[in-house]
Amino acid sequence: MALCLLGAPLAQTQFCSGVALSRVGRHSGVSGRFASLAWNSGSLCGVPRGVIFRERVGGAIKARGGVRLAGVRAGMLEEVANTKIPTSDGREILAFVAKPKVDGKLPVVILVHEFYGLTPEICGKADAIAREVGCIVIAPDTYRGESTKFIPKAIYLALETPQNRVDGDLDEVLAWASTLPDADISRVGLMGFCYGGGKALAYSTKYKIAKATIVVYGKPILDSDVLQNIQGPVLGIFGDKDSQFPEKMVRGFQEALDKAGVPNTISTYKNEGHAFWTNMDQIHLVDGPQRKAWIEVTSFLKDTLNVEDEHLEGATDEDAGVNLEKMSTAGRISNLNPGDGVVIVDHGSRRAQSNEMLHQFVDLYKQKTGHSIVEAAHMELAEPSISHAFDKCVEKGAKRVIICPYFFFPGRHWDRDIPALASKAAGKHAGIPYIVTAPIGLHELMVEVMTDRMEYCLSRVSGNVEECDMCKGTGRCQQLVAASADQQVQVEANN
């Protein structure tokens, strides 16, 4: 029998949030006919009814790959929600609302949470999307006051939250959003993850003026007659190893969208299961599927809600943060011409892995800036040399060569060695001007870089994310405690 992921044995099940447990059981907060969490009709995110939980949870709850799912805990809702949205019937809907520091009317994105409820992870995604896209993101609590980390109760909450109730609450949220002075209610996007993806998609068949709908491993709709009510384009993101929504079902979803005449982009990520993108820490893995999905989501929203130019022109670097899809260079390196060659030079190492990282950085630089003539160089100890990189730039048509030391602070290498090597390299190319730029130095963006690195490493220590590419397989990313002098003496005595 499977739970959430069809076809997976109960003892090895992956759950809607990507959580794996060997044993699940009763929760003291669930009583009555739900005490055993047994159902006999319908389904939740692909969960077959009739699944029965008989045992207490044993051990820690861990996400796919053995990563602990931190931050999800009972009673968290009041801590993460920052807004109470009044309703027409006198209730209040708790929500997390994120806004960028951008002037003018902004589009609105409704982000529906996963089946755990409104959690810090969903709020982190909402905040990041708001800053990156330049929109107001509202993540409402569709469970009406509850959230949990306990899977049986999460399933109970989801089963007790029918689509028509969610539709009514989202109507109230959008009615409230229409009263915000900076909200452009004519540009609305709907999206959700897992449980929320299915709810957002279903709502989009009723809220026919939505400009965009994004389903991230949420329950597909396979009825083209229903889907034809969707007016805007649809983006779907799934994993090909998702037993809950297998590839055949995803293909059926796309075929139904095509038949209904709904513009769509359905992306299936290779070797990924259900709920592969749980938090924003994961997007910092450059080649990871989470980062690629992030770029897909934000690019889709920018295109469909027509906000990219408005956002980039209206936000400062400080307000917008680091653009993870395409680094805006407006106003900062506007003197860099398409015919300029760029040589990024580091010290060089006898360690091949360290040298390879420079090439990865050069590839990243090309991707972010769109500049085509960019070469890596090592000052010493390894190839390619500065001379070789200079030659390559000229071969590619460079009319000027800019040599950028990938060094933190000025020193002998910047003051003497690199200029001497650059002069020698330029001597073979008469008439080609060149410049050696300053090292990175005391640049304010380095504070962001350093903070980002610390946050990721601390997340790794807490068990929330996998090892980064630099630490992978080394065992280096761990919190250590030095032994006291007495303990050390005792160890030496025992040896």
Secondary structure, DSSP 8 states (H G I E B T S, - for coil): --SSSTT--GGG-B-TTSEE-S-----TT--GGGTT----SSEETTEETT----S---S--EEGGGEE--S--TT-HHHH--EEEE-TTS-EEEEEEE--S--S-EEEEEEE--TT-S-HHHHHHHHHHIIIIISEEEEE-TTSS---S-HHHHHHHHHTS-HHHHHHHHHHHHHHHTT-TTEEEEEEEEEEETHHHHHHHHHHTT-TT-SEEEEES------HHHHTT--S-EEEEEETT-SSS-HHHHHHHHHHHHHHT--EEEEEETT--TT---SGGGGGSTTSHHHHHHHHHHHHHHHHHT-HHHHHHH--HHHH---SSS---TTTSTT--TTEEEEEEE---S-HHHHHHHHHHHHHHHHHH----EEEEESSSSSS-HHHHHHHHHHTT-SEEEEEE--SS-SHIIIIIHHHHHHHHHTTSTT--EEE---S-S-THHHHHHHHHHHHHHHHHTTSS---TTTTTT---S------HHHHHHHHHH-
